[in-house]
């Protein structure tokens, strides 16, 4: 569904960002081994699902996304917004009867595939182009609605005879996009942009709300995310804003989504607001051979494991979904040189020139010990090394308060902000950086972490000492 159409120049700018947006849209759509019968393909679509309000009230999923970010539009600028999501399309399989009728069956076996019931995802878009000046005050509200529909597709065998059909049904779903902006105080003309996407479907769960998630999905907006582009001006990074804007960025409220700069590196006129946390200017690796719908996996491993499926497993995968069939065909036809490129890539090189090392007792300068030489570790002792944090030495046994930084740690570490922890070791990496291995106070698995040496890691500027170090 499209509310309006973008200008060709905007379409061209969005093309690069859509490569990443497609990965967000289809992440988890179908997982290895790409068969409907696989346990992990029975609970699908975990990101950005906006459920009907009448169902979401009693569950942990939500019926809206709320994005806020900062922008510096030029005079006369327009904002182009594209809401993207999947609309679940429930597919049933029917076998043809001699009398011309059809019977619904659990599977339909053909020579090249095994067709089974499945929920497909139809890509939907809602596009808006709004002058920035219209966003001030009450802003702009645009409702949209997708009608229910049903269609059938005949199924033919190898001889071209009709042996059955696929019946696909989509339920009605509706939503609203709300856009507004407010000018902020500061040295520059900066606006806080608010974009809210809501599921406004009036579907009511049967049996007094006892319906499960499976019943709500056809009425949901799945994998919902936003692309927003300024015709003139720029957005500010939410993860690395200029110093003068840090307070305004911290005051932005983002619920169930997170905005990052998108498109070409070096430009700041495009934002992707995604239910999956990304860094600024995310990009698909050039070595990636195609969509595998399982972006948390390594392409090389996934391609090899997919190619190693049995013929019967591949038949079921091909019958599960057209996108799964494309993955099977990709793995089966991947040339050796393409697979080899997946083994690793060098993203950057730096030249090392000049003499390094220290003079020995004879005044001869010898090279430093290579980092891969075990002898290079002889000068480090994780159990006794310390690092100065503030004015205190911190080492094994020190107690600290965790204050994870946005640019250093995993997003999950942010949940530990303010927690007390004990330093288990001071570690040095090959680049000379220092890391503190810690266990969180009160963690019931702390003893297991110590036995296995699997700690949480923070940099020295992400902790505050709670007591004098060793």
N, C-alpha and C positions, 0 to 999 in steps of 0.2 A: 504494500500500500504506500502511495506517495502523496503527500499533501501538496507539495509544490516541487518544482524542478530547479536544480542548481545551474548556474552559468557554467559554460565550458571551462573557464579559468579555474573556478572553484572545484569542479570535477577533477581537473588535472592535479590540483594540489592535494586533494583527498586520496588520490589513487595510491600513493605510497603508504599513507596511514592506514588504508583499508587492508593492506597485507597483514599488519599486526592485528587490526580490529577483527579480521576473519579468524585469526588464531584464537582470539578471545571468544568470538561468537561460537566456534565449534569445539572449544576445549572440552574434552570429556563427552563429546557427542556420541562416539562409539570407541571403546577401548580395546586394546589387544586382549584376547586373540580375535576381536572383531566379530564375535558370534553372539547372537541374541541369547543363547543359552548360557553364556559365561556369567558367573555370579555378579561380577562388577558391572555388567551391562544391564542389570535388572534394577539398579538404582542410579538413574542418570540425571544429568543436568543439575549440577551442584552450584553453579555460579550465576548470579544475577537473575534469579527467578523471582519475578514479581507476581505474586499469587492474587487471586480474587479477594477483595476486602472481607467478604463474608466467611471465607475459609482461613485467611491469614490471622484473624483475631485470636485464634486458639493455638497457633503454632509458632515456631521460631523463625519462619520465613516472613518476608515483608511484602507489602503491596506498593512500595514506592522506593525510589532512589532520590537522594538529595545531594546535588553537587554545588559547591561554591569555589570560585577561583577569582583571581584578580586580573584585570585587563586594562590596557592603556590604548583605547581606540582613538583614531584620528577623526577629525571633523568629517561628518558625512559617512562614516563607516557603517557597514551592515554586518550582521552576525548570521552566518549560515549554520544551521543545526541539523544533524542527522541522528535520529534515534534508530538503533538497529536491534533487532531481536529475532528469535525463532518462534514460530507459531506451530505448536505440536499438531501433527496430522496422524491420527490413529488409523493404522492399516490392518485390515483383516484379509485372510486368504480364503478363497472359495474354489471348490472343485466343480467342474462342469458335469451335469447329469445328461444321460442320453436324451431325456425329454426336453432339453433346452434350459432347464432350471439350474440352480447352483446351491451347493451345500457348504456352509462354513466349516473349515477343517483346521487342525493344528499345524499342518504342514502340507506342502505340495512339492514332491520330489521331481526334479528334472535332471537331465543329463549333466548340465553344467552348474546347477545351483539348487539349493533347498530353500524354498520360500516359506517364511514363518510370519506370524503376527508381529508387528513392530510399530513404534512411534517414530515417524519421520519428522524432521524439522524443516519447515519452509521459511526461508529468509524473508523478513519484512523490514521495510524502512519507512520512516515518517520524516519528511524533509521540510524545514522551515527556513525562510530568509526574512529577517526582520531588521529594519534600521535600528541602530543602537539607541538612538534618542527615544524610540518607542518603548524601550525596556525600562526607562526611568519611571518612578511612581508605581502604579499598579502592575505594570508590565504587560505581558501578552500570555493568553491562555488559548491553546489549540487542542480541542478534543479530536480523537480519531476512533474508528470502529472497523473491525474486520468481520464480515458476515459469516455465518455458518455455510459450509458447502460440502458437497459430496461428489466424488467422481470415481470412475472405474477404469481399469486398464486390463485389457485381455492378456492372458498368459498363453504363449504358444510353445509347443514342443519343437524338437529339432526338425521335424517334418513340416512344420508350419501349421499344425492342427491346433485349434483352441482347446486347451485342457482345463482352463479355469480363468479366474480373474482376481485382481487386487481391488479392494474397495477401500478408498481413503476418505475419511471424514474429518473435517475441521469444525470446531465449535466456535460460536461467536465470542469475540473478545474485544474489549474496548479500553481506551486509556486516554490520558490527558498529559500534555506537555505544558509546563508553566515556566516562563522565562521572565526574569526581572533583574534590575541592576540598581545599585545605589552608589552615589559618588562619595568617596572617602576624603577625610581631611589629610593633608600631607603636602610635600613639596612639589608633587606632580599630579596631573589629573588622572586619577586612578579610580576605576569602578570595580565594585564587588559584584560579580555575575552570579546569579542563582538560577540553577536549572533543575527542575523537579519533574520526574517521570512517574506517573501513577497508573496502576491498573484500576480501572473504574468499572470492570465487568460486574453486571448485576446477578451473576450466577450464584445461586444459594445451594449449599451442600444438601443433599438429600438426607433423610433420617436424622434431622435435627443436628447437623454438623458432624455426624459420625463418619463422613466420607474421608478416605485417605488421600495422600498426596497424588496417587495415580489418577484419582478422579478430578483433582484440581488442575493438573498440568495442562489439559487441552484448553483451559480458560486462562492460562497464565502467559505472561511475556517472559520468554526464556532467554537467558544469557544477555540481558539488556545492557546496553552501553551507549555512550554518546560520542559523536564527533562534532566539534565546534570550531568554526574558522572565521577569522576576522578578515574583511576585505581590505582594511587599512588599519595598521596598529599592531599591537603585540599583547600576548599574555605573559604573566610572570610565572616563573617556576615555583611550584609549591614545595619542592624539596630543596631547592637552592636559590631562594629569593635574594634580591639585593638587601643590604643591611637595613636600609630605611623602611623596607616593606615587611620585615620579619614579624612585627607585631600584628599587622593586618592579615598576614598569611595564617598566623597562629589562631586568629579569631574566626577564620573560615570554618564552616561546619559541613563536613562531608559524611553522609550516612549511606552505608552499603555500596559505596563506590569511591574511587580516588582518581583525581585528574592529573595528567602528566602532559608535558609538551610532546607533540608528535610531529611526524613528517620529517623533512630533511633536517639533519643536524645543522645548527647555526641559525635556524629560523625559529620564530616564536609566535607565529600567527595561527597555530592549530593546536587544539587540545583533544586528547582522548581521555574520557572519563570512564573507567573500567571497574567492574567488580573484582578484578584480579589486580593486585598491586604490582605496578610496573615502574621502571625508571624513566626519566626523561628521554625522549627520542628512541623508544624501543624499536628494534628492527629484527626481521627474520634473517637468520644466518644465510649468506649466499650459497653455502654448501648444501642447504636443505633441499632434498630432491622433490618435495611436494608435501601436501597436507597429510599428516598421520593422525590428527585429532587426539593426540596424546602428548601435548607439549611438555609435560613433566618428565617424559622419558628421553633417553638419548637416541637420536635418529639411527645411528649405526646399529645399536643393539636391537632396536625395534624392527629395523629392516631385516636383519639377519634372522630374528626369531619368527617374523612373519613369513619369510621365504621357507622356513623349516616346518611350517604347518603341514599336516598330512593333506592329501587330496580331498578327503571327506570333510576335514575342518575348513578347507578353503571353499568347498561347495556351500557349506552352511554360511560362511562369512559373506560370500557373494550374494546369497539370497537374503541376508539380513538387511542390507541397505546398499543403494548404489554407491555411496561414498566409501563404504567398507569394501565393496567390490573393486573400486579404483585403487585402494591401498594394496589389495592382494595382487592386482595386475602390476602395480608399480614395483612391488618387491620381487615379483617373478621376472620382470623384464629389466631390472636395474643393471646397467653395464658395470663391469669390474672397476673401471676408472671412476665412476660416480660413487660407488661404495667406498673406494679408497679415499676419496676426498672427505668422507664422513669420519675418518679415523682421527683427524685432528687438524687444526689450522693455526698458523701463526698470525696473530692480529697486529703485532708491532715488533720492530727490532730497534735496538739502539747500539750505536757504535761505541766501543770501548777502546780508547787510544791512550798512549802514554804508559809509563812504567808504573806498575802497582806493586805493593808489598813493602817490606821493611828491610833495612840493611842487617846482615848477620854480623857475627863477631869479627868477621874479616872485612866488613864494609861492603859486602856484595849484596845487592838487592835481589831477592828471590821472589817469585810470584806468590801471591796469597794462596792458601790451601783452597782448591776448588770446592764449591758448595756441596758437590755430590760425594766428596771424600768423607768417610766416617770420621777421619781425624779432625775434620772441621768442627765437630761438636765437642771436642775435648775442653774447650774454654768455657762451656756453658754447663750450668748445674741447675736444673729447674727446681730442685728442692731447696737450694740455698741462695739463688740469685734474687736480687731485689730491684725494684724500679721506684724512683721517687715520684710520688703523686702529691701535688701541692708542695708541702714541706716535709712529708713523711715518707719513709721507705716502706714499700709494700712488697711482701713476699709470701711464701707458703705459711698458712696459718693466720694471715691478716684478715680481719673482718672489714667488709666494705659495703657501701650502699650502691646499687646498680642504677646507672643513669644512661641507658642506651642512647646512642646518637643516631639520627635519622640516616646518615650516610655511611655508617660503619657496619651496622648489624643486620641480622635477619629481621624481617618485619615481626616475627613472633616474639623476638626479644623485647619489643616495646611493652608487652604485657608485664614484664618484670620490672618496669620502672619503679624505683623506690624500694625494691626488695633488698633485704640484707643477705649477704653471701659470704662464703669463706674462700679465700684464695688457696688453691691446691697446688699451683705451679706457676712459675714465670717462664714463658717460652719465647724463643727468638726464631723468626723465620729467615729464609735465605736472602730476603731483601733488607734485613736489618731491623724489621719492625718487631715490637714487643707485644705479646698477648698474655692476658691473664686467664688461666684456666680456673673456673670457680664452680662451686656447688651452692645452690640456693638453700638458705636456712629453712628448715621445715620440710624439705623435699624428701618424701619417703623413699625415693630411689637413690639417695645420695651415696649410700654404701655400695650399691651396684655400680654407680658411675666411677667410684674410686677403684673398685676391683677391675673394671674393664678399661679404665683410663679414658672414658668418654664424657668429657666435661662440656660446660658452656664456656664460650670464649668472648672476652671483651678487651678493648684496648684501654690503656691506662687513663685516657681522658674521658672514659665512660664510667668511671667509678669514683667514689668519694670515701676516703678512709674513715672508719668508725672508731678506730683506736690506733695507738702507736704501733708501727710495724716492727718486724723482728730485728 
